[in-house]
């Protein structure tokens, strides 16, 4: 099968993408950026659910949700309930180097597309299975549900307010990243041994790993993490603080940064106060320290403090919109936007000195590559 850009460290790797929504498609897009040929299998009549998740939509009416996670792929529509289409799906699984799926646990077994069946015919396949709560739970794999039951929502929100979900499907993205790492490790193992394997990850496990210091607090200290709004349990200041005309994120994550902060705001006396001598002291006395900081910060605007504090190495910054975040990345020379086929998307966040990601195909229309893929499978 011809490829538009047969370059990159994964060039020649064929990925059969039986995943939908976010976690799986995000993982396969990362692989596609690195040169893998990703064949996205979609069911009729509407394809991937995210094609219908609107608003917003791009100028051509395509859901921007779908566009965000499907560049560099091919799309083929296969009805697994149709004998001919199922035979093609099985042939694809048999020819693939990698198969990615996030059906309900056991959902592909009735189609002969489960790991035991596929690996029997294709022993070198790396079969990546993504679920919500593991292969035996039977629970549906929705990010919001995982945020709730994992404890993530319990530590998100104002201290006196209700639990809140993160503003993005963070666990889907996190799980997709784990899946991509697992696939790369399994391909490395296959290169060395010729053996494929089953790799599995799920939203709940990714959440518990991603809760890092919070899960550690429970396991190692018997603590119960709680909501603190924008504050941090172990660091102060590490939150938005009001200035003369708006809030500014101000961070002093170690004694050296606190020294710079105190001097920059004209409060060197804070450095002599034993209540603020160490991070532990500042955490214990944050209610006394906060008004002293606010009194100084109120004397100048957020922009003035941003300039002054940044100049001396105190981490700080305004709370921006997503558009402003993109603009900042552009000003910093990160060149955040790529336009494969004229469709804008955010570039792969990793740079490589020898094998950079390529952006050679826009997110495919539903079934856009049916003829080419079917010819390849039957040829």
N, C-alpha and C positions, 0 to 999 in steps of 0.2 A: 504494500500500500504506500503510495507516494506521500511524502510529508513535506510541508512547506518549509520547515527549518530543521533538518535532521542533525541538529547539533546539541551540545550540552551533555552533562555527565550521564543522563538517563536516555540518551538517544538510542533507539532500538528496543527499548522496553515498552511492551504493550500492556496497557492497563484496561481491563474490563471493568467499567464503572457502573455497578448496579445500585449505587447509592442515590439518595434523594435528600432534599431540604438543605442542610447546612454542613454538619460535621464531615460527612463523607465527601461531598463535592468540594469543600474547602481543601481537604487533604489531597484529592486528586488534582485540583488546580495547581497546588504547589508542585506536584510531580510533573504536571504538564509544563509548567514554567521551566523546569530543568531538562526538558527534551523528551519526556515520555510521550508516547502516542496514547492518548486517553480516549476511549470509545465510550461515550455516555449512552447507556441503554435506558430508554424512556418508554413508559407504557402509554397506550392510547386511552382516551383521545386527547388529553391535555398535557401529558408529559409530567415533568418534575413539578411538584406542587408550587414551588416558588415562582413558576411562570405566571401564576394567578394571584400572587401576593402583592396586591396594589391597594392604595397608592404607595409611593410615587411611581411614575413611569417615565421612561426616556421619550425623546421626541417621536420615536416610531411606535410608541405604545407598549414597549417591552418593560416588564417589571424590573426596576433597578435592583431589587433583591436578587433575582436570578442572575442579572448581569455581573453582580459583585463576585461570584464564585464559580464561574463556568468558562472563563476564557481558555483558549488553547486546546479546546476539546472538539471531538466530533460527536454528532448526535444521530442515533438510529432508533427508530420506534419499533419495538418488538412486543407483541402480545403473547405473554407466556402461556396463555390458555389456548393459543392456536398452535397446532402440532408443527407446522412448518416454521413458524417464528421461534418456537421453543427449541427446535433442532438447531437453528442458527445461534440462539443464545448459548446452547450447550457447546456448539462448535467454537464460539468465541471464548468461552471459559476454558476449553481445551487448548486453545492456541495462545492464551494470555500468559504473560509473565507474572502479572499481579491481578487479583480480583478483589474489588472492594464492594462491600455490601452493608446496608444498614436496615434490612428488612426486620420485621418482628422476629425474635429468636425462633429458629426452626422454620421460618416462613418460606425458605427456598428449597427445603427438603422435598416437597411434593413435586418440584420441577426438576429434580436431579441436579440442582445447582448448589447444594450444600457442600461443605468442605470434604467430608469423606468421599462423596461421589466424584467431585471435581478432581481431587488429588489422586484418586485411583487412576483416572485417565491422564492426568497431567501432574506427575509427582514433583515437578519442579516449581509448581505454582506457589506464589506467596499469596495466601488467602487472608484478607484483612476483614474482620467482622466487627462492626461498631453497633453497640446497643445502648439502651438507656441505663440499664441496671444489671447487666450481666446476662449470660445466655440462659439462665434458669429462672429469671424473675417473673417473666410474663408481663412486666409493667411497660407501658408505652414510654418511648424515649423522647420526651419533650424537655427542652432546656428549662423552661419555667418550673416544671415539676421537679427537676433535678436541683435547681437553685433552692427550692423550698425544702426538700427533704434532706439535702446535704448539710444544711446549716448556713449556707451562704446568705440567704435572705435574713437570717437571724442576726447577722452582724452588719447588715446594710440598711442605712436609714438613720434618722435622728434618734437620739437616746430616748426621747419621750414620745416618739412617733411609731407608726406601724412598720413591720418588716417590709423591705422593698427589694425588687429584683434589680439586677444591674441593668444599665441602660442599653446593653447590647447582649446578644445571646452568647455570653462569655464562655459557658461550659461547652457549647457546641464547637466554638472556635478552638478552645483548649483541647478538646477531645480530637478534633481534626488534626491538630499539630502533633499530638501523641501518636495518632495513627500514621501520619507521614513519617515520623521518626522510626516507628516500629517497622514500617515497610522497608525503609532504607537499610535498617539493621538486618532484616531478614534477607534482603537481596545480597548484602555483603556475605552473609552466611551461605547463601546459595552459590555465590561466585566461588567460595572456598570449597564447598562440599558437593555441589550439584543438587542439594536437597531443598525443597520448598518447605513451608510450614504454615501453620495457622497462627495468626496474631489477632488478639482480641483486646478491645478497650471499650470503655463505657463512660457515660456522663458522670455517674456517681463516683467512680474511682478517680476520674480526672478532677472532679470537684474536691474530693478529700485531699488529693495531692496538691491541688492548687490553693487550698486554704492555708497551706504552709504553717505560718506561725500560730494560726488559730487551732489547727488540729494538734500541733505540737503542745500548745498550752493545755489542751484537754488530756493528752496522753502522758506528758511528762510532769505536769503540775496539778492535774485534777481541776483546772480552772474552767470556768464557763465563759467563753467570749461573749461580749455583748455589743450592742450598737452604740456607736459614739459619734454618729453623724460624720462630719469630715475630720474629726480629731483622730489621733493615733494613740493607742493604749500605752505604747512604749517610748514614744518620742514627743517632745514639746519644745518649741513650736514646730508643728508639722500639719498645717491646716490653713484655710483662708482666714486672713485677718483684715478687719476694716481699716482703711486709710482715710485720708481726707475726702476722697470722692468715690470710694468703691473698695471692693475686696481684692486682696493680693495673696496668692499662695506664698507663704514664708516657711522655710525649712531650716532648722538648725539640728542636724542629725548627729552631731558630735560636738565636743567641747570647743574645738577650733572654730567651727562655724558659728557657735553661739558667741564666741569672743568677737568675731568679725561683725556679727549682727549688733551686739551691744555697742561697739565702738561706732558703727556706721550710723546708728540712730541717735548718737549723742548721749548714751546712757552707760558710760564705763563703770559707774558705781554698781551696776548689776553684777559685775565680775568679782566684786569684793564681798558680795552678800552670800553667806554660807548656805542660804536656802536654795541657791541656784548654782552651786559649785560643780555639780556633776549632772549627767542626764537623769540619774535616779532622783537626785534632789529636785531637779526642775519638774519631773513628772509628779513628785509628791507635793510640790508647791505650785502647780500650774495655776490654781485659782488666785494666788497672790501675784504671780509673774504676769499673767495675761493683762490685767489693767495697766501695769507699768509699761508694757510694750505698746498697748493700744494708745496710751496718752502720747507717746512719741510719734507713732505712725499717723495719728490724726493731724499732724502738723503739715503734711505734704500729700500730694496726690499719689494715686497708685502708680502712674507712669513715672513720676519723679522718684518714688522709692524703688521701682523696678530698675531704673537706670543706676541709682546710687548703690543699691545692694548688689546688683549684678557686677558692678565694677569692682567690688571688693571680694567677690567669690561667694556671696550668700545665695544659695539656690532660691529662686523666687520666680513668680510669673503670674500673669492674669488668667482668669477663667474664660476661655474662648469658646466660640462655636466650632463645629466641625469644619466649616468652611475656613475659618480663621486658622485652625490647626493645619489645614492643607497649605494655606498661604505661608504660614511660618516655615513649614518643611521646605517649601519652594525657596524662601529667602535664605534658608540655611544651606542651600545647595543640594538638598536630598532628592530633588527631581521626582516628586512623589507620584506623578500621574503618567501613565502610559496609555496609548491609544491603538491597540491592535484592531485593524479594520475600521479605524475611526471611532471606536467605542471607548470612552474613557474609563479607566479603572485605576486602582492604586497598585503601584508596582510591588513586586515581591520584596519583602523587607530585608532580604539578605543580599549582600554584594559578594562577588567572587572575583578573585584576581585573575583566574584562568578560565572559568566556566560560567560566565554570567547567564542569568535567566534570559529567555527569549520570549517575545510577545508577538506571535505570528498569526494567531487566529482569534477573531472576536468570538464571544459566546455564541454557540451555534443556535440557529433557529430549530424548532422541533422537527426532527427527522431530516435535517439539512444534508446529512451525509449518508442517507439510506443507500443510495445506489452504489456509492464507492465502497462502503463497508460490506454490503451484501455481496458485491462482486469479489471482494477480497476473501470473504468467508467461503464462498462457493468455488473459488478458482483453484 
